[in-house]
Amino acid sequence: MYFLSQTGGVAKLRSDLMDVKVLREVDADGLERWEPVMKSAFPIRPEDVRRVFELQKLAAPASSRTRWSVEDFIDDFAHPGGPLRAVRVHKKRVRYAIDRCTLELSDVVADGQSTRTLAVESEDAAAVVALVRAMGHWGWVNTNYPRGLRALLDGEPERYAVIDAGTNSVKFHIGQRDRDGAWRTLVDRAEITRIGEGLEERGEIAPAAVQRTVAAIRGMVDDATQHRVRAIAAVGTAGLRIARNRDAVLSTLREATGVSIEVISGDEEARLAYLAVVASLGLVHDAVVVFDTGGGSSQFTFGRGTDVADRFSVDVGAVRVTDRFGLSNAVSLAVVDDALASIGADLGRLDGHPGPHALVGMGGAVTNMTAVMHGLTTYDPDVVQGSVLSREEVDRQIALYASRDADARRRIVGLQPKRAEVILAGACIIRSIMAKLGVESLTVSDRGLRHGVLMERFGP
C-alpha cells in the first residue's frame, strides 16, 4: 500500500513495515536518486508518525493514540479527505541485469487501474543513460512512482510531443489522446531556424544555425514540460542527413536541450507524412500522391488509401534552390525560368508517373501560400487544411514574390515573415511538381511528418 501526499512525497506499507524513501537529487538527465530513510514495524509509535509526516513535509495531526496499527493509521490519516491517500498496489515484476544496470518490468494494478512500468536502476548514472538510449526509450519522461500513481488514478490525459528538425524550420506538436483513442492537438507551431543556411556551399551546418536550433528546441522542451507530456520524439530530415558535421551537431543539440534527434531517411520521412495526410483527409480509396517540400529535399509518396506503392526523396529543397539562384531577392522572370528548368531536371524521377486522382501538398511552402491565398492575418490550420491551391494561383504568387525582395515580401498578408527568403523557391518547386504530374490543382494538408511520427510512435 502506498501513502501519497499532495507534497509529492511517498511512504509505503510492505510486510507490516512503514517504508519511507526521500528524493535527494535529480540530475541534468532527469535521473533521480532516492534514499531510504525510515523502516518501522507496525504498530508504530507517535514519534514514528511524526517522522512520516515530517518526511512528507506535512504537519502531523494531533492524536491521543500511543500506538497505531495499520488499520488505525489508515482510519486516522488516509481516510477520504485526509492528509494522505492510501493506494492498494499489486505488482508482477520481472528483473533483468544488463550492462551494470537492473531492469524491472512490472505489470501494475493500483486500485483497479492497470499500467506497465519499466525501471532502470544503477549507482552508475552514465550506465543508466547509455542503456535507456540503447533501448530507444530516451524521449520518455522519467516518472517516479508517486507521480505515476497519481496520474494513473486521476486519469491524467496521455500527452506526447514531436519535434521535426527540418532544413528550414523546426516544427513542434503536442497531441493528446482522448479516451476514445482520437488525437487532439494542443500545440502545433514552427520556428524558422534555417539549419540548412549555406549548407549547399559549405557542406556543413553553421554554428549560428545550430544555436538558433538550440534556442528553438529549448523552448519546445519547456512547453512540453508545462503540458506534462509523457514522451518527446524528435526526428531530423534532409539538412541533418547530408551535413558532414551531422554527428557533432546532434551531440550539441542533445547536450544543450536533452533531446536526442533521430535522423530518418527520406523514404521513412515520406511514409510517415503520407500516413498522416491520408488519415486526416479521408483519402481511403483514391490513388494519391503526397509531397512535402522542405528546405533541403522533397519527399514523394505514391499510394492508394493507406497502401504505399512507391516512395522516394529528391534533393530539391527551398533553401538549396534559394541559395543557388539568389531567390531571396527580387529577380527577373528569366531567372525564375532558369530556376524552374533546373528544378524540373532535378525532379526527373517523377517522369513517367501517371497523374493521380489526388495530389496533396504539405510543408511550410504550401501552407504559407495557402495562407496568402486566404489573406490570413493569423494562421488558422482549420482554414488551411483541405484547401485547394490551383496552378493559376501558384503562378500568381510566383510573380508576386519575384517582384519583391525579402523585406517587401514580409509585408504580404498571410506570409510568415521568416519564410520570406525562401518562399519564391518553394513556390517554384510546387509549380514544377504540378507540371510534372499534369495536374491543375492540389489539396493542401496542414498535417505532416510530425503527425505521422505521433501516430507511429505513440499509437493510432
Buried (B, 14 or more C-beta within 10 A) or exposed (E): BBBBBEEEBBBBBEEEBBBBBBBEEEEEEBBEEBEEEBEBEBBBEBEBBEBBBBBBEBEBEEEEBEEBEBEBBBEBBBEEEBBBBBBEBEEEEEEEEEEEBEBBEBEBBBBEEEEEBEBBBBEEBEBBBBBBEEEEEBBBBBBBBBBBBBBBBEEEBBBBBBBBBBBBBBBBBBBBBEEEEEBEBBBBBBBBBBBBBBBBEEEBBBEEBBEBBBBBBBBBBEBBEEBEBBBBBBBBBBBBBBBEBBEEBBEBBBEBBBBBBBBBEBBBBBBBBBBBBBBBBEBEEBBBBBBBBBBBBBBBBBBBEEEBEEBBBBBBBBBBBBBBBEBBBBBEEEBBEBBBEBBBEBBEBBEEBEEBEBBBBBBBBBBBBBBBBBEBEEBEEEBBBBBEBBBEBBEBBBEBBBBBBBEEBBEBEBBBEBBBBBBBBBBBBBBBBBBBBEBEBBBBBBBBBBBBBBBBBBEE
